[in-house]
Amino acid sequence: MMIKDYILTNHAKLRMKERNISEKELERVLESPDITYPGRHGETNVAKEVEKGKNVRVTYVVKKKKKIIITAMLIN
């Protein structure tokens, strides 16, 4: 288990619940993403296949050495 170096926004919590993404899956994406790329407004996007056919993308910004999780979504 990773040291919790992130903070979930209320928006991220809501989207994770709606999209059936667990905090454990989110942590797997953050720990070892398959792909990392910049967003349009300074954020970072990371994505990983957390289980067969379930790909999760997490968007965050870093403030004071903590990742502020903006949202999480399922991708194809």
N, C-alpha and C positions, 0 to 999 in steps of 0.2 A: 504494500500500500504506500502511496506517495505521501510525502509531507504536504499538507494542504497549503499550497502557495497561491490559492485562488479564492475569489469571492464571487458567489453567484448573485447576479442582480435578480430582482423580482421578475423581470421580463424573462430571463433565462430559466428560472424555476418554472414559470408558467408554460413556456414552450417545451421544456423537457417533459413536463407532465402530459401535455397535449400530444406529444410525439412519442411517448413511451420510451424515453431515453433516461437510463438510470445514471446516478452520480458515479457509479463504478465504471460505466461505459464512458462517460465524459472524462474521467481520470485516465482511462486507457488511451484515449485520443490525445490528451495533453502529454502523457508520459512518452509515447512513441508514435507520433503521427506518421502516416504513410506519405503525406504531402503537406507542405507549408507554403503559404503564399500571402502577399500583402493585400489588404483591403483598399478601398478607394479613399478612406478618410483616416488613415494611420493605424487602423486595426490590423490584427493578424488573424488569418484563417488557417486552421489545421483540420485535417480529415483522416479518417482511418476506417477500415472495415473491422467492426468490433465483433461481428459474428457473420457467418456465411450469408451474404445478401443484405446485410444491415450496415450501411455506410453512414457514419455520423460526421458532421462538420461542426466545429466549434469556432466562434468568433469572439476575440477578446482584445483588450488593450492592457498595457502594463502601466501601473501607477504605484510608486513607492515599493517596487520589487514584488508586487502582487499582480496576478492576472485577474482582471475584472472581466468576468464572463458576460458577454452581451447577449448571446443567443446560442442555441444548439438546434441543429436540424438534421433530418434524414436526407441523403442525397443518393442519386443513382449513379 
